[in-house]
Amino acid sequence: MTGERDPDRLRRRAGVRGDPGRDQHFLVDDRVLDRLSTYLPSDAGRGHLLEVGGGTGALTDRLLAATGGLVTTVERDPELARFLREEFSDPSERERLTVLEGDATAVDLPDYTACVSNLPYGASSPITFRLLPRGQPTVATYQLEFAERLVAEPGTGEYGRLSVAARHYADPEVVERVPPEAFDPQPAVESAVVRLTPRTPDYDVDDDEAFLRFVKAVFTQRRKTVRNAIRNTAHISGLDDPDAVVAAADEGLLSARAGDLSPADFAALATVAERHGGTVER
C-alpha cells in the first residue's frame, strides 16, 4: 500500500478540509507528490528522510516508498499527528515511521540524511534556516515569491538577505512551479519546489551567526551605500565601533549597495567588522 494512498481519500479519512487561517494547504496533486523526492540530488542519502508538515500523510506515504530506511514527519496539529499514527499503524510502516508532534521551529529534530517537505508557508523562513545549517539536502515547496527570493542573484530586485543566507549554506534552485490547483484549499498565490543542495562556501567567516546578523543589518538600508548602512545599523549588527569598520573596509565594497554584493563580498565585510568593529554583547 505504501506510495499508493490517494490524497483525497486520506483527507476524508482524517476528517479535515484544511484551514488557510492555520496555514493548512494540503498538497493533493499526485503528480507533484510523486516527483518531490525525485528532486533530491542523486548522491543524497535516503536512510532517514525528514518531512516537515505531515498533514494527512500523502507525502509521508511516498517518502516511505522512496526509502527502505526511516522517515520522521513533524506535525504540529495533535489531531493530525494522531491520525498519522493510526493511518500508518501497519507493522511494516510503523517500525520505519516516527510521527514527531510539535512545532518544527522549536521541536528537537533527529539526525536525518535528507528533507522533503510541503512546508507551512507562514513558517517557511524560520524552518528553512533551522534546516540549512544541518548541511543535508532539502526539497521543499514554498510560495513562489519566497522561492524567487531564495534563489535570486546579486543585482536583481528579489536579491536580499534571504538570498545571501541561503547561498551561504546551499546552492538553491527552483525545480518546478506549482499552480494553486495542486493544493486544497487553494492558496491565493503560486508555489514552487526548491532544491537546496548543501555547499561549502568558497570564503571563510569567523562566526555564522555574526555574519548573518551583519547581512541582515546592511539590507535594512539597501538603498544606501554600504558605508552608510554599516554606520546606521550598529544596533542591529551588534558593532561597537562601526566607524572603525568603515575605515578598514575595501572602498569598492563600501561604495556599493547591499543588493549588488555577493555572499563572498558580505563575508569580506563581516570579517572586517568582526576584527575591527568590536561587538556589543547580545
C-alpha positions as CSV (number, residue, x, y, z in Angstrom):
1,M,0.0,0.0,0.0
2,T,2.9,2.3,0.6
3,G,3.2,5.0,-2.1
4,E,-0.4,4.4,-3.3
5,R,-2.5,6.3,-0.9
6,D,-4.9,8.8,-2.6
7,P,-4.6,12.3,-1.2
8,D,-8.4,13.0,-1.3
9,R,-9.2,9.7,0.5
10,L,-6.6,10.5,3.1
11,R,-8.3,13.8,3.8
12,R,-11.7,12.2,4.1
13,R,-10.4,9.6,6.5
14,A,-8.8,12.3,8.5
15,G,-12.0,14.3,8.5
16,V,-10.3,17.6,7.7
17,R,-10.7,20.1,4.9
18,G,-7.7,22.3,5.6
19,D,-7.7,25.8,7.1
20,P,-5.9,28.7,5.4
21,G,-6.1,30.6,8.7
22,R,-3.9,27.8,10.3
23,D,-1.6,27.7,7.3
24,Q,-3.1,24.3,6.1
25,H,-2.9,23.9,2.4
26,F,-2.8,20.2,1.6
27,L,-0.8,19.2,-1.5
28,V,-3.2,16.9,-3.3
29,D,-1.8,16.6,-6.9
30,D,-0.5,13.1,-7.2
31,R,2.0,14.0,-9.9
32,V,3.7,16.7,-7.8
33,L,3.7,14.4,-4.8
34,D,5.3,11.7,-6.8
35,R,8.0,14.0,-8.1
36,L,9.1,15.7,-4.9
37,S,11.5,13.0,-3.6
38,T,13.0,12.6,-7.2
39,Y,14.3,16.1,-7.0
40,L,16.8,15.2,-4.3
41,P,20.4,15.2,-5.5
42,S,21.5,11.9,-6.9
43,D,24.0,11.4,-4.1
44,A,21.6,12.3,-1.3
45,G,21.4,9.8,1.5
46,R,17.9,8.2,1.8
47,G,18.5,6.3,5.0
48,H,16.4,8.8,7.1
49,L,14.1,11.2,5.4
50,L,12.6,14.2,7.3
51,E,9.3,15.7,6.4
52,V,8.1,18.9,8.0
53,G,4.3,19.3,7.9
54,G,3.0,15.7,7.7
55,G,-0.7,16.8,7.3
56,T,-2.8,13.8,6.3
57,G,0.2,11.7,5.1
58,A,0.0,11.9,1.3
59,L,3.7,12.8,1.1
60,T,4.6,10.7,4.1
61,D,3.3,7.7,2.2
62,R,5.5,8.5,-0.8
63,L,8.6,9.1,1.3
64,L,8.2,5.6,2.9
65,A,8.1,4.2,-0.6
66,A,11.2,6.2,-1.6
67,T,13.4,4.7,1.1
68,G,13.9,1.4,2.7
69,G,15.1,3.3,5.8
70,L,13.4,5.7,8.2
71,V,11.0,8.6,7.9
72,T,10.3,11.2,10.5
73,T,7.4,13.5,9.9
74,V,6.8,16.6,12.1
75,E,3.2,17.7,12.6
76,R,2.1,20.4,15.0
77,D,-1.7,19.6,14.9
78,P,-2.4,17.0,17.6
79,E,-5.4,15.6,15.7
80,L,-3.4,15.1,12.5
81,A,-0.5,13.6,14.4
82,R,-2.9,11.1,16.0
83,F,-4.3,10.3,12.5
84,L,-0.9,9.7,11.0
85,R,0.0,7.2,13.8
86,E,-3.3,5.4,13.1
87,E,-3.0,5.6,9.3
88,F,0.5,4.2,9.3
89,S,-0.1,1.6,12.0
90,D,0.7,-1.4,9.8
91,P,3.9,-3.0,11.3
92,S,5.9,-2.7,8.1
93,E,5.3,1.1,8.2
94,R,5.1,1.7,12.0
95,E,8.6,0.4,12.5
96,R,10.0,2.9,10.0
97,L,7.9,6.0,10.7
98,T,8.2,8.4,13.6
99,V,5.5,11.0,14.0
100,L,7.0,13.9,15.9
101,E,4.3,16.1,17.3
102,G,5.2,19.7,17.8
103,D,6.3,23.0,16.2
104,A,9.1,22.4,13.6
105,T,10.6,25.7,14.6
106,A,11.2,24.5,18.1
107,V,10.9,20.7,18.4
108,D,14.1,18.6,18.7
109,L,14.8,17.3,15.2
110,P,16.5,13.9,14.7
111,D,19.6,13.3,12.7
112,Y,18.4,12.8,9.1
113,T,20.0,12.4,5.7
114,A,17.7,14.5,3.6
115,C,14.5,16.5,3.9
116,V,11.5,16.5,1.6
117,S,8.5,18.7,2.7
118,N,5.5,20.7,1.8
119,L,6.3,23.5,4.2
120,P,3.7,25.6,6.0
121,Y,4.2,28.9,4.2
122,G,3.8,31.1,7.2
123,A,6.8,29.4,8.9
124,S,8.9,28.9,5.7
125,S,11.7,31.2,6.8
126,P,12.4,30.0,10.3
127,I,12.1,26.4,9.3
128,T,14.4,26.7,6.3
129,F,17.1,28.5,8.3
130,R,16.8,25.9,11.0
131,L,17.4,23.2,8.4
132,L,20.1,24.8,6.3
133,P,22.9,24.7,9.0
134,R,22.3,21.0,9.3
135,G,24.0,20.5,5.9
136,Q,21.6,18.0,4.4
137,P,19.8,18.2,1.0
138,T,16.4,19.7,1.2
139,V,13.5,19.7,-1.3
140,A,10.5,21.9,-0.3
141,T,7.5,23.7,-1.6
142,Y,7.3,27.5,-1.0
143,Q,5.2,30.4,-2.1
144,L,6.7,31.4,-5.4
145,E,7.7,34.9,-4.2
146,F,9.6,33.4,-1.3
147,A,11.2,30.8,-3.6
148,E,12.3,33.6,-6.0
149,R,14.0,35.4,-3.2
150,L,15.8,32.3,-2.1
151,V,17.4,31.7,-5.5
152,A,17.9,35.4,-6.5
153,E,21.2,36.6,-7.9
154,P,23.0,39.8,-6.9
155,G,21.8,42.8,-8.8
156,T,18.2,41.6,-9.1
157,G,15.2,43.1,-7.4
158,E,14.5,39.9,-5.5
159,Y,18.0,39.6,-4.1
160,G,18.2,40.2,-0.4
161,R,19.4,38.8,3.0
162,L,17.3,35.7,2.4
163,S,19.3,35.1,-0.8
164,V,22.6,35.6,0.8
165,A,21.8,33.4,3.8
166,A,20.6,30.6,1.5
167,R,23.7,30.7,-0.7
168,H,25.9,30.7,2.4
169,Y,24.7,27.2,3.1
170,A,23.5,25.8,-0.2
171,D,23.0,26.0,-3.9
172,P,19.3,26.9,-4.2
173,E,17.3,26.3,-7.4
174,V,13.7,26.3,-8.4
175,V,13.0,22.9,-9.9
176,E,9.2,23.2,-10.5
177,R,6.4,25.8,-10.4
178,V,3.2,24.5,-8.8
179,P,-0.2,26.1,-9.5
180,P,-2.8,26.8,-6.8
181,E,-4.9,24.0,-8.1
182,A,-2.4,21.4,-6.8
183,F,-3.5,22.3,-3.2
184,D,-6.7,22.0,-1.2
185,P,-7.7,24.6,-0.1
186,Q,-6.1,26.5,-2.9
187,P,-3.7,29.3,-1.8
188,A,-4.1,32.7,-3.3
189,V,-0.6,32.5,-4.8
190,E,1.5,30.3,-7.0
191,S,4.1,28.0,-5.4
192,A,7.4,26.5,-6.3
193,V,9.5,23.5,-5.4
194,V,13.1,24.5,-4.4
195,R,16.1,22.2,-4.1
196,L,18.7,23.2,-1.6
197,T,21.9,21.4,-2.2
198,P,24.4,21.8,0.6
199,R,27.7,23.6,-0.3
200,T,30.9,24.7,1.4
201,P,31.3,28.4,0.8
202,D,34.4,29.5,-1.1
203,Y,35.1,32.1,1.6
204,D,35.5,32.0,5.3
205,V,33.6,33.7,8.1
206,D,34.6,33.8,11.8
207,D,31.1,33.2,13.0
208,D,28.0,32.2,11.1
209,E,25.6,34.0,13.4
210,A,27.5,37.3,13.4
211,F,27.8,37.0,9.6
212,L,24.1,36.6,9.1
213,R,23.3,39.4,11.6
214,F,25.6,41.7,9.7
215,V,23.9,40.8,6.4
216,K,20.5,41.5,7.9
217,A,21.6,44.8,9.2
218,V,23.1,46.1,5.9
219,F,20.0,45.0,4.0
220,T,17.7,47.1,6.3
221,Q,19.1,50.1,4.4
222,R,19.6,48.5,1.0
223,R,19.0,51.8,-0.8
224,K,22.0,53.5,0.9
225,T,25.7,52.8,0.3
226,V,27.2,50.0,2.4
227,R,29.3,52.7,4.1
228,N,26.2,54.5,5.4
229,A,24.4,51.2,6.1
230,I,27.1,50.0,8.3
231,R,27.2,53.2,10.3
232,N,23.4,53.4,10.6
233,T,22.7,49.8,11.7
234,A,25.2,49.1,14.5
235,H,22.2,48.5,16.8
236,I,21.3,45.6,14.6
237,S,24.7,44.2,13.6
238,G,26.0,44.5,17.2
239,L,29.0,46.6,16.3
240,D,30.6,48.7,19.0
241,D,32.6,50.9,16.5
242,P,31.1,51.0,13.0
243,D,33.4,53.9,12.0
244,A,36.4,51.6,12.6
245,V,34.9,49.1,10.2
246,V,34.3,51.7,7.6
247,A,37.9,52.9,7.9
248,A,39.3,49.4,7.5
249,A,37.0,48.0,4.7
250,D,37.5,48.0,0.9
251,E,36.4,51.2,-0.7
252,G,34.8,49.4,-3.6
253,L,32.5,47.4,-1.3
254,L,31.7,50.5,0.8
255,S,30.6,52.4,-2.2
256,A,28.2,49.7,-3.4
257,R,24.7,48.9,-2.3
258,A,23.7,45.8,-0.5
259,G,21.8,44.3,-3.4
260,D,25.0,44.4,-5.6
261,L,27.2,42.5,-3.2
262,S,27.8,38.7,-3.5
263,P,27.9,36.5,-0.4
264,A,31.7,36.5,-0.7
265,D,31.6,40.3,-0.6
266,F,29.5,40.2,2.5
267,A,31.9,37.7,4.1
268,A,34.8,40.0,3.5
269,L,33.0,42.9,5.1
270,A,31.7,40.8,8.0
271,T,35.3,39.6,8.7
272,V,36.4,43.3,8.8
273,A,33.5,44.0,11.1
274,E,34.4,41.2,13.5
275,R,38.0,42.2,13.7
276,H,37.8,46.0,13.8
277,G,34.3,46.9,15.0
278,G,34.1,45.1,18.2
279,T,30.8,43.5,19.2
280,V,28.2,44.6,21.7
281,E,27.3,41.7,23.9
282,R,23.9,40.3,22.9
